[in-house]
């Protein structure tokens, strides 16, 4: 079990994995199973799953673009 950093990343075995910035500070379970590594919350919900990176790789992103999430453009109920 590891705690997510302020930017939503975790660093098991000297490789930084980006999970989700909105989950910063929460505990996460790290499950290593052969060639895959799974990150889950304490309820067992899988947050993200990766294959083990090649040797020499020090960062694995989450596949999302950098920055804040886009705002949802919902119409107002007053419209």
C-alpha positions in Angstrom: 0.0 0.0 0.0 1.3 3.4 -1.0 0.0 7.0 -0.6 -0.5 9.1 -3.8 1.7 12.2 -4.0 0.3 15.7 -4.3 0.3 15.4 -8.1 -1.4 12.0 -8.1 1.6 9.9 -8.8 3.1 6.9 -6.9 6.6 5.5 -7.1 7.1 1.8 -6.5 10.4 0.2 -7.4 11.9 3.6 -8.6 9.4 4.0 -11.4 6.9 6.9 -11.2 3.4 6.0 -12.3 0.9 8.8 -12.8 -2.5 7.8 -11.5 -4.9 10.8 -11.1 -4.3 14.3 -9.6 -7.8 14.4 -8.1 -6.9 11.4 -5.9 -3.8 13.1 -4.4 -3.1 12.0 -0.8 -5.2 8.9 -0.9 -3.9 5.4 -0.2 -3.7 3.0 -3.0 -3.0 -0.7 -3.3 -0.2 -1.8 -5.6 -0.7 -5.3 -7.0 2.1 -6.8 -9.0 1.1 -9.9 -11.0 3.8 -11.2 -13.4 4.1 -8.6 -16.2 1.3 -6.4 -15.1 1.0 -3.9 -12.2 -2.4 -2.8 -11.0 -3.3 0.2 -8.8 -6.5 0.0 -6.9 -8.2 2.1 -4.1 -8.9 0.6 -0.7 -12.4 -0.5 -1.8 -10.8 -2.7 -4.5 -11.8 -0.5 -7.5 -9.1 -0.6 -10.2 -7.7 2.9 -10.8 -5.3 2.0 -13.6 -3.4 -1.0 -14.9 -0.1 -1.1 -16.8 2.3 -3.7 -18.1 5.7 -3.6 -16.4 7.9 -1.1 -18.2 11.2 -2.0 -19.9 14.3 -1.6 -17.8 15.6 2.0 -17.7 12.1 3.5 -17.9 11.5 5.8 -15.0 8.1 7.4 -15.8 4.8 5.9 -16.9 2.0 8.3 -17.7 -1.8 7.7 -17.4 -2.6 8.5 -21.1 -4.4 11.8 -20.3 -3.2 15.2 -21.5 -1.5 17.4 -18.9 -3.4 20.1 -17.1 -6.8 20.4 -15.6 -9.7 18.4 -16.8 -12.0 20.2 -19.2 -15.2 21.7 -17.7 -18.4 19.9 -18.6 -20.5 22.1 -20.8 -23.9 21.3 -19.3 -26.8 23.5 -20.1 -28.3 25.4 -17.2 -31.7 24.2 -16.0 -32.8 27.9 -16.3 -32.2 27.8 -20.1 
